[in-house]
Amino acid sequence: MRNVLAALPGHTRRHARRLWLQYGILWSGAVITGLVAVLYARLIDFGFELFRDMQGDYRLFPLVLTPAMGAFCVWATRRYFPGSEGSGIPQVIAALGEQGEHTSRLAAALLTVRIVAGKIGLSFLAILSGFTIGREGPTVQVGAALMYNMRRFYPRPSAILEKRLILAGAAAGLAAAFNTPLAGIVFAIEELSRSFEQRASGVVITAIVFAGVVALGLTGNYTYFGTIAAEAGGVREVIVAVILCGLLMGGAGGSFCWLLLNPSKWIPAPVLSLRVSRPILFGALCGLAVAVVGVAAGGATYGSGYAEAKGLLSGQQDLSGMYPLAKMAAMVGSYLPGIPGGIFAPSLSIGAGFGNLLHMLFGEISLPVLIALAMVGYLAAVTQSPITSFVIVMEMINGHALVIPLMATALMASRVSRFFVPPLYEALSERYAHGGAPPATAAPAVEPAAPAARSEAAPIQEPAAPDEAPVEKTGLRDVVTAEPTPEPAPAEPLPATVEAIEPVEPVEPVTAPAAMTEPLPALKPRQRRKRVAAAQAGGAAAVESTPAEAPPAVAKPKPERVKKVKRVYRQADLFGDK
C-alpha cells in the first residue's frame, strides 16, 4: 500500500491525505461503531438465551449463579475496569463537560479500549447470570470510546475535535442500539447539550448515518419492540390516559431515581456499612436479592425485559399486576453494586408493565395506547429527557395518531419526576467531574480564635516575609519599623507613632474649592445641585490625596452572603466508593 501511495504524484498524495483526514477517519470510526454495536447486541441476546435455558432446566439455579457472578463482576470492575460501572452515559457526560486545563483528562481515563472490553465482557456475564440490565447505555459509552480513540489518526488533535468525536460516537451508539437514527440526534442535543454546537451537527449526523447503514445491513430494518398499532380513541379517553400515565409514571420513575441516588436514606445501617467496607460481598447480596425476586416472579424479572414488553405489545404474554414493581426492585438490586449495565430497556419494560396494570384498572382505555404512553412516561421520568424518550417510542408506533399524547405524557412525567430528584445521568456525572473523589469525610478544620478587640486606630499586624522588616497596616499607609517583633503602642495615638518613626513633611491645609465659597449664580435647581455635587466630589478627592491630614480609614466588614449549596450526588452515594 505504501508503494502504491509513493508512486502517486505529490499533489495526488496530498489530496488523498486531506480527504482521509476530513472524511476517512470519521467514516471509519462510524462503521466500526455500528459493527461493534450490532455484535454487542447479538452477544447480549446470546447470553440471555443461555441463562433462559439454564433457568428453565433448574429453576433455583439463579440463587447460586447470580450472587457468585455479582461478586465477580464487582471485583473485576473495581480491580481491572474502573470507570466501566453503571450505565456509561454519566461517564460520557462528564468527559464532554470538562473544561480548562483538565480537558481530555476524564476522556482519557473513561473512554479507553480497556473500558470498552470491560464494559462488553462484564455486562455479558451479568446478563448471563440474570441481572436486570440493558445494553443501550453501555453502547453509548462504547461508541463514544471507539470514536474518541480515532483521534490518534489525526496529526494534531484538539480538544474541540475530541469532543465532537465523543459526541458523534455516543449518538451513533444509541441510534444503532435502538435502530432509531432520529433518537440518536435528539439524544446528542438534549442529554449531551452542554457541549453540543452547531458545527458538530454534521459530524453527528454523518456518524449516525454510517453506523445505521452497518446496523441495517447486518440486522435489517426492524423496530426494537415491534410495531405498536395504537389508534387514538375519543378525546376524553386520550386525556384521561395522558393524565394517568403522566402522573403515575412521573412518580414511579422519580421514586426509582431517588432510591438510586439516596441509598443512605433507606438502606439499613449495617448493610450500608457493609456496602462501603466490603463491596464484593455487597454485590453478592444484591445478586441474591435479584435471584429471589426472579424466582418469586416466575422468572419474569430476569434480563432487560425485552421479551416481556414485546409479549405485552403483541398480546402473546400475560403478566401480573405486580410485574412492574418486582422489575423495579430487581433493577435497583442490579444497579446499586456498580455492575456494568444500562437502564433504557428495563425502563421501557417497566413502563409497559405499568400500562398493563392501568388497563386492568381502566379497561375502557385501549391497551396499546396505555402501554405506549406508560413506556414514554416512565422512560422520561427516569432520564428526565422527554424529547429523547418521546422520539424513541414514537419511532416504534405505526402512524402518528399518538404523537401529541406522547409529547404531553413525556413532558408531564419528566416534570413530576423533577420534584423527587435532579436528572439522574447529570447527577451521577458529577462524581467523575469532581475527580472521582467521594464526599469529603475529613475532620473539620479548626477555626482560628476570635481576635482581641482593638480600637479603630490600632494597627493590624501581619506576618513579615523572611529577611524583611515587619510592616504595620495602619489604615493610613504602610510604615516600616526597625524592630524585629513590633508591638502596638497601647497609649500613643496613631499620628504620633507615624511622626516619631518617619517624619512627614508639612502639607498645606486643603481648602474648599472656590466654587463652594463663592455665591452660586442664578441657576435652575437641577443645575445647582449638579454643581454642588461636583464641587464636593472634587474636594473629597483633594482631601484623599493628602493622607497625612486624613483620619485613618477603617473598612467596615461586609456581611457574608450565605450561598445556598447545591447538593452533588457523587458516585460514592451510588456505588459505595471509599
C-alpha positions in Angstrom: 0.0 0.0 0.0 2.8 2.4 0.8 4.5 1.6 -2.5 1.3 2.4 -4.3 0.9 5.7 -2.5 4.6 6.5 -3.1 4.1 6.0 -6.9 1.4 8.7 -7.0 2.2 12.3 -7.8 2.8 14.7 -4.9 -0.4 16.7 -5.3 -2.4 13.5 -5.6 -0.9 12.2 -2.3 -1.6 15.5 -0.6 -5.2 15.5 -1.8 -5.7 11.8 -0.7 -4.3 12.6 2.7 -6.6 15.6 3.1 -9.6 13.5 2.2 -8.6 10.9 4.7 -8.2 13.4 7.5 -11.5 15.2 6.6 -13.8 12.2 5.9 -11.9 8.9 6.1 -11.2 8.8 9.8 -14.7 9.8 10.8 -16.4 7.4 8.4 -14.2 4.5 9.5 -14.9 5.2 13.2 -18.7 5.3 12.5 -18.5 2.0 10.6 -16.6 0.4 13.5 -19.1 1.8 16.0 -22.0 0.3 14.1 -20.3 -3.0 13.7 -19.4 -3.3 17.4 -22.9 -2.2 18.4 -24.5 -4.9 16.4 -22.1 -7.6 17.6 -22.6 -6.5 21.2 -26.4 -6.7 20.8 -26.1 -10.2 19.5 -23.7 -11.2 22.3 -26.2 -9.9 24.9 -29.1 -11.8 23.3 -27.0 -15.0 23.2 -26.0 -14.6 26.9 -29.6 -14.2 28.0 -30.7 -17.2 25.9 -28.1 -19.3 27.7 -29.5 -18.1 31.0 -33.0 -18.9 30.0 -32.0 -22.5 29.1 -30.3 -23.0 32.5 -33.1 -21.4 34.4 -35.7 -23.5 32.6 -33.9 -26.7 33.5 -33.0 -25.7 37.0 -35.5 -23.2 38.5 -33.5 -22.5 41.6 -30.1 -22.3 39.9 -30.0 -18.5 39.8 -29.9 -18.5 43.6 -26.3 -19.7 43.3 -25.2 -18.3 39.9 -26.5 -14.7 40.3 -24.8 -13.9 43.7 -21.5 -15.5 42.6 -21.4 -13.6 39.3 -22.5 -10.4 41.0 -19.5 -10.7 43.4 -17.1 -11.4 40.5 -18.4 -8.5 38.3 -18.0 -6.1 41.2 -14.4 -7.4 41.9 -13.4 -7.2 38.2 -14.9 -3.8 37.8 -13.0 -2.3 40.7 -9.8 -4.2 40.1 -9.3 -4.0 36.3 -12.0 -1.8 34.8 -12.7 1.2 37.0 -14.9 3.6 35.1 -17.0 0.9 33.4 -19.5 0.7 36.2 -23.2 1.5 35.7 -24.8 2.8 32.5 -21.9 4.6 30.9 -23.9 7.7 29.9 -22.7 9.6 33.1 -19.1 9.0 32.1 -19.7 10.4 28.6 -21.5 13.5 30.0 -18.5 14.1 32.4 -16.0 13.7 29.6 -17.9 16.2 27.4 -18.4 18.7 30.2 -14.8 19.1 31.3 -13.2 22.5 30.6 -10.0 24.4 31.0 -6.7 22.8 31.9 -8.3 19.4 32.7 -9.7 19.0 29.2 -9.3 15.4 28.0 -8.3 14.2 31.4 -11.6 12.4 32.1 -11.9 11.3 28.5 -8.5 9.7 28.5 -9.5 7.8 31.7 -13.1 6.8 31.0 -13.1 6.2 27.2 -10.2 3.7 26.7 -10.1 0.5 24.8 -9.8 -1.3 28.2 -13.1 0.2 29.3 -14.7 -1.0 26.0 -13.5 -4.5 26.7 -14.6 -4.4 30.3 -18.0 -2.9 29.5 -18.8 -5.6 26.9 -17.4 -8.6 28.8 -18.8 -7.8 32.3 -22.2 -6.8 31.0 -22.3 -10.1 29.1 -21.5 -12.0 32.3 -24.2 -10.0 34.2 -26.9 -10.8 31.6 -25.7 -14.4 31.6 -26.5 -14.6 35.3 -29.9 -12.9 35.2 -29.3 -9.4 36.3 -31.8 -6.7 35.2 -29.7 -4.6 32.9 -29.9 -3.2 29.3 -27.3 -2.8 26.6 -28.2 0.7 25.3 -26.4 2.8 27.9 -23.2 0.7 27.6 -23.4 1.0 23.8 -23.3 4.8 24.2 -20.1 4.6 26.2 -18.6 2.0 23.8 -19.4 4.2 20.8 -18.0 7.3 22.4 -14.8 5.4 23.4 -14.3 4.0 19.9 -14.8 7.3 18.2 -12.6 9.1 20.8 -9.7 6.7 20.1 -9.9 7.6 16.4 -8.2 10.9 17.4 -4.9 9.0 17.2 -5.0 9.1 13.4 -5.1 12.9 13.4 -1.7 14.6 13.3 -2.7 17.4 15.8 -6.0 16.6 17.6 -7.5 19.4 19.5 -9.9 19.4 22.4 -12.8 20.5 20.2 -12.1 17.7 17.7 -12.1 15.2 20.6 -15.4 16.3 22.0 -17.0 16.2 18.5 -15.8 12.6 18.1 -17.1 11.6 21.6 -20.5 13.3 20.8 -20.8 11.6 17.4 -19.8 8.2 18.9 -22.4 8.4 21.7 -25.2 9.4 19.3 -24.2 6.7 16.9 -24.2 4.1 19.6 -27.7 4.9 20.8 -29.0 5.1 17.2 -27.5 1.7 16.4 -28.7 0.1 19.7 -32.4 1.1 19.1 -32.3 1.4 15.3 -33.6 4.9 15.8 -31.4 7.4 14.0 -33.6 10.4 14.9 -33.4 9.4 18.6 -29.6 9.4 18.4 -29.6 13.0 17.1 -32.1 14.2 19.7 -30.1 12.4 22.5 -27.0 14.2 21.5 -28.7 17.6 21.6 -30.9 17.1 24.7 -28.8 14.9 27.0 -25.4 16.0 25.9 -26.3 19.6 25.1 -23.6 21.1 27.4 -21.1 20.5 24.6 -23.3 20.4 21.5 -22.6 23.2 19.0 -24.0 23.8 15.5 -20.7 23.0 13.8 -20.8 19.5 15.4 -24.2 18.6 13.8 -22.6 17.4 10.6 -20.2 15.2 12.4 -23.0 13.7 14.5 -25.3 13.0 11.5 -22.5 11.5 9.5 -21.6 9.1 12.2 -25.2 8.1 12.7 -25.7 7.5 9.0 -22.7 5.2 8.6 -23.4 3.3 11.9 -27.0 3.0 10.9 -26.1 1.6 7.4 -23.9 -1.0 9.1 -26.7 -1.9 11.5 -29.3 -2.2 8.8 -27.0 -4.3 6.6 -26.5 -6.8 9.4 -29.9 -6.9 11.2 -32.3 -5.5 8.6 -34.9 -2.8 9.1 -36.6 -3.6 12.3 -38.3 -1.9 15.2 -37.0 -2.5 18.7 -40.2 -3.8 20.4 -42.1 -4.4 17.2 -44.8 -2.1 15.8 -47.3 -0.6 18.2 -50.6 -0.4 16.3 -52.1 2.2 18.6 -55.0 4.3 17.4 -56.2 7.2 19.5 -59.8 6.9 20.6 -62.0 9.6 21.8 -60.7 12.9 23.1 -61.9 12.1 26.7 -60.2 8.7 26.6 -56.9 10.1 25.5 -56.9 13.0 28.0 -57.6 10.6 30.9 -54.8 8.2 29.7 -52.3 11.1 29.4 -53.1 12.4 32.9 -52.9 8.9 34.4 -49.7 7.9 32.7 -48.0 11.3 33.2 -48.7 11.5 37.0 -48.2 7.8 37.8 -45.1 7.3 35.7 -43.6 10.5 36.9 -44.0 9.4 40.5 -42.7 5.9 39.8 -39.7 7.0 37.8 -38.8 9.7 40.3 -39.0 7.2 43.1 -36.7 4.9 41.3 -34.1 7.6 40.8 -34.5 8.7 44.4 -33.7 5.1 45.5 -30.6 5.1 43.4 -29.3 8.5 44.4 -30.1 8.3 48.1 -29.3 4.8 49.3 -28.2 6.0 52.7 -31.8 7.1 53.5 -33.4 3.7 53.0 -30.7 1.0 53.3 -30.2 -0.3 56.9 -27.1 1.0 58.6 -25.4 -2.5 58.8 -25.9 -3.2 55.1 -24.8 0.3 54.3 -21.5 -0.1 56.2 -21.1 -3.5 54.5 -21.6 -1.8 51.2 -18.7 0.6 51.9 -16.3 -1.8 53.6 -16.9 -5.0 51.7 -18.3 -4.1 48.3 -17.8 -7.6 46.8 -19.9 -9.2 49.5 -22.5 -6.4 48.9 -22.5 -7.3 45.2 -23.2 -11.0 46.1 -26.1 -9.9 48.4 -27.6 -7.8 45.6 -27.3 -10.8 43.3 -29.1 -12.9 45.8 -31.9 -10.4 46.1 -32.3 -10.2 42.3 -32.4 -14.0 42.2 -35.0 -14.2 44.9 -37.2 -11.6 43.2 -36.8 -13.5 39.9 -37.8 -16.9 41.4 -40.8 -15.3 43.2 -41.9 -13.6 39.9 -41.6 -16.9 37.9 -38.5 -15.7 36.0 -40.2 -12.6 34.5 -37.8 -10.1 36.1 -34.6 -11.5 34.7 -32.8 -9.8 31.9 -33.6 -6.5 30.2 -37.3 -7.2 30.0 -37.3 -7.1 26.2 -39.2 -10.3 25.8 -41.9 -9.3 28.3 -42.5 -5.9 26.8 -42.7 -7.3 23.3 -45.1 -10.1 24.5 -47.4 -7.5 26.1 -47.4 -5.4 22.9 -48.2 -8.4 20.7 -50.8 -9.8 23.1 -48.8 -13.1 23.5 -47.9 -12.7 27.1 -50.0 -12.0 30.2 -48.2 -10.6 33.2 -49.4 -10.0 36.7 -50.1 -6.6 38.1 -47.0 -6.9 40.4 -44.6 -7.2 37.5 -43.6 -3.5 37.2 -42.9 -3.3 41.0 -40.9 -6.5 41.0 -39.0 -5.4 37.9 -38.1 -2.1 39.7 -36.8 -4.0 42.7 -34.6 -6.2 40.5 -33.4 -3.2 38.6 -32.4 -1.4 41.8 -30.6 -4.5 43.0 -28.7 -4.8 39.7 -27.6 -1.2 39.6 -26.6 -0.5 43.2 -23.4 -2.6 43.3 -22.0 -1.0 40.2 -22.3 -3.8 37.7 -22.0 -2.5 34.1 -25.4 -2.3 32.5 -27.9 0.2 31.2 -31.4 1.2 32.3 -33.1 2.1 28.9 -34.6 -1.2 28.0 -35.6 -2.2 31.6 -37.3 1.2 31.9 -39.3 0.6 28.8 -40.3 -2.8 30.1 -41.4 -1.4 33.4 -43.4 1.2 31.6 -45.1 -1.5 29.6 -45.9 -3.3 32.8 -47.5 -0.2 34.3 -49.5 0.2 31.1 -50.8 -3.3 31.5 -51.6 -2.6 35.2 -53.6 0.5 34.2 -55.5 -1.4 31.7 -56.6 -3.8 34.5 -58.0 -0.8 36.4 -59.3 1.1 33.4 -60.5 -1.5 30.9 -62.3 1.0 28.7 -59.0 2.5 27.6 -57.1 0.7 24.8 -54.2 -1.5 26.0 -51.7 -0.4 23.2 -52.5 3.2 24.0 -51.8 2.8 27.7 -48.6 0.8 27.0 -47.2 3.4 24.6 -48.0 6.3 27.0 -46.7 4.4 30.0 -43.5 3.5 28.3 -42.7 7.0 27.2 -43.7 8.4 30.6 -41.6 6.1 32.7 -38.5 6.5 30.4 -38.9 10.3 30.5 -39.3 10.2 34.3 -36.1 8.2 34.8 -33.9 10.0 32.3 -35.7 13.4 32.6 -35.1 13.7 28.8 -38.6 14.0 27.5 -37.7 14.7 23.8 -35.4 11.7 23.6 -38.0 9.4 25.3 -40.7 10.6 23.0 -38.7 10.1 19.8 -37.6 6.6 20.9 -41.2 5.4 21.4 -42.6 7.4 18.5 -40.4 5.5 16.1 -41.9 2.3 17.3 -45.5 3.4 16.5 -47.3 2.7 13.3 -48.8 6.1 12.4 -48.8 9.5 14.1 -52.2 9.3 15.9 -50.5 9.4 19.3 -47.8 12.0 18.6 -49.3 14.8 20.7 -50.4 12.5 23.6 -46.8 11.0 23.7 -45.3 14.5 23.9 -47.7 15.6 26.7 -47.1 12.4 28.7 -43.3 12.7 28.4 -43.3 16.3 29.4 -45.6 15.8 32.4 -43.8 12.7 33.7 -40.4 14.5 33.4 -41.7 17.5 35.4 -43.2 15.3 38.1 -40.0 13.3 38.4 -38.0 16.5 39.0 -39.9 17.0 42.2 -38.1 14.0 43.6 -34.5 14.3 42.3 -32.4 16.2 39.7 -31.7 14.5 36.3 -30.2 11.1 37.0 -27.4 11.0 34.5 -26.3 14.5 35.2 -26.2 13.9 38.9 -24.1 10.7 38.5 -21.7 12.5 36.2 -20.8 14.9 39.0 -18.6 12.3 40.6 -16.4 12.0 37.5 -16.4 15.7 37.0 -15.0 16.2 40.6 -12.1 13.9 40.1 -13.8 10.7 41.2 -13.5 11.6 44.9 -16.2 10.6 47.3 -17.8 13.1 49.5 -15.3 14.7 52.0 -15.2 12.9 55.3 -12.1 14.6 56.8 -12.3 16.2 60.2 -13.5 19.8 60.0 -10.8 22.5 60.0 -10.2 24.2 63.3 -11.4 27.7 63.2 -9.0 30.4 64.4 -9.6 32.0 67.8 -11.5 35.3 67.7 -9.1 38.3 67.7 -9.0 40.6 70.7 -10.9 43.7 70.4 -8.9 46.7 69.3 -9.6 50.4 68.7 -10.1 51.7 65.2 -6.7 53.4 65.3 -4.8 50.3 66.4 -2.5 48.8 63.8 -3.2 45.4 62.3 -0.2 43.1 62.4 0.6 40.7 59.5 3.5 38.2 59.4 6.5 39.6 57.6 8.4 37.9 54.8 11.8 36.4 55.5 14.8 38.9 55.8 12.4 41.8 55.7 11.3 44.2 58.4 7.7 43.7 59.5 5.1 46.1 58.2 2.3 47.6 60.2 -1.1 48.2 58.4 -2.2 51.4 60.0 -5.1 52.1 57.7 -3.3 55.4 56.7 -0.3 53.9 55.0 2.3 51.2 55.5 5.1 52.1 57.8 8.3 50.1 58.0 9.7 49.6 61.6 13.1 48.6 62.7 12.1 46.2 65.5 12.0 42.5 64.6 8.8 41.9 66.6 6.9 45.1 66.7 4.2 45.6 69.4 1.5 48.2 69.0 1.7 51.1 71.4 -1.4 50.9 73.5 -1.5 54.6 74.7 0.0 56.5 71.8 -2.3 57.8 69.1 -1.6 56.7 65.6 -0.4 60.1 64.2 2.2 60.5 66.9 3.5 57.0 66.1 3.8 57.9 62.4 5.7 61.1 63.1 8.1 59.5 65.5 9.1 56.8 63.1 9.2 58.7 59.9 8.8 62.5 59.8 6.3 63.7 57.4 6.7 67.0 55.6 4.0 69.5 56.4 1.2 69.7 54.0 -0.7 72.8 53.1 -4.2 72.6 54.5 -6.7 71.8 51.9 -9.3 74.4 51.3 -12.6 74.0 49.7 -12.8 75.0 46.0 -13.8 78.4 45.1 -17.0 77.0 43.6 -18.1 76.2 47.1 -17.2 79.6 48.7 -18.4 82.0 46.0 -22.1 82.5 45.7 -23.7 80.5 43.0 -25.2 82.3 40.0 -28.8 82.2 39.4 -29.3 78.7 38.0 -32.0 76.2 37.9 -32.3 74.0 40.9 -31.2 70.9 39.0 -28.1 72.6 37.6 -27.3 74.0 41.1 -27.4 70.5 42.6 -25.1 69.1 39.9 -22.5 71.8 40.5 -22.6 71.4 44.3 -22.2 67.6 43.9 -19.3 68.1 41.5 -17.6 70.6 43.8 -18.0 68.3 46.8 -16.6 65.3 44.9 -13.5 67.4 43.9 -13.0 68.5 47.5 -13.2 64.9 48.7 -10.6 63.8 46.1 -8.3 66.6 47.2 -8.6 65.5 50.8 -7.9 61.9 50.0 -4.7 62.9 48.1 -3.2 64.2 51.4 -3.1 61.1 53.6 -1.1 62.8 56.4 -4.1 65.1 57.2 -6.9 62.5 56.7 -8.1 60.4 59.6 -7.4 56.7 59.4 -10.0 54.9 57.3 -11.2 51.6 58.7 -13.0 49.4 56.2 -16.3 48.1 57.6 -16.6 44.4 57.2 -19.2 43.4 54.7 -21.7 40.8 55.9 -21.0 37.5 54.2 -23.6 36.2 51.9 -24.9 32.8 52.7 -24.8 30.9 49.4 -27.1 28.0 49.0 -25.0 24.9 48.3 -26.4 22.7 45.6 -26.2 19.0 46.6 -23.8 17.0 44.5 -24.7 13.3 44.1 -21.3 11.6 43.9 -20.5 8.0 42.8 -20.0 7.1 46.4 -23.7 7.7 47.0 -24.4 5.0 44.4 -21.6 2.5 44.4 -20.1 3.0 47.8 -16.5 4.1 46.9 -14.3 5.0 49.8 
